[in-house]
Structure formats: structure tokens, C-alpha cells
Amino acid sequence: MEKNYQQVLVKKNIEANQSFSENVADIFSAVMEETVTPHQALCILNLIVALIMVVFPVDMPILLRLIFAVWFGASFFQCKNAGIFDDESEE
């Protein structure tokens, strides 16, 4: 009984020491049903925030919207270089 309690405490300590990017990677791995590294998770978050900044602020100067569009393009290529958009056919 005491050994089980100790194992549970060790497991909880490991879970508490996980970083934010590791937790986000675990969530994306569960949603995408494939393994996602913490670096890939941060790339996906960057892409999501860039997309939100391009699409949602309606009353924004055109120059600022173009800067956000460039940011979106750069984050897309960053995700592509991280191996997120690999076209692998699983047939």
C-alpha cells in the first residue's frame, strides 16, 4: 500500500514538472492522433495566434494587417519546416 502511494506521488511530481510546451504538445497529440513535439506545439500556437491577428481585428489599418499577414506566412513556413504539414499518405 505504501509503495503504491509513493508511486502515485512520484508520478504527480513528474506531471507537475512538465513545462507548458510539453502540456500543449500532449493536448495537440491527443487531438491530432499523432505525436507532436514541444517545438511543433509552439509552432502551431504561433500559427493560431497569427491567424487570429489577421482575421479578427476588423478596424485596423491596412499596413498593420499586411504586417500580420507576413507574420502568418512566416509562421506557416516555420510549421512546414518543423514537419507539421508533411503530406504522408497512409494507404
Disulfide bonds with the S-S distance in Angstrom:
none
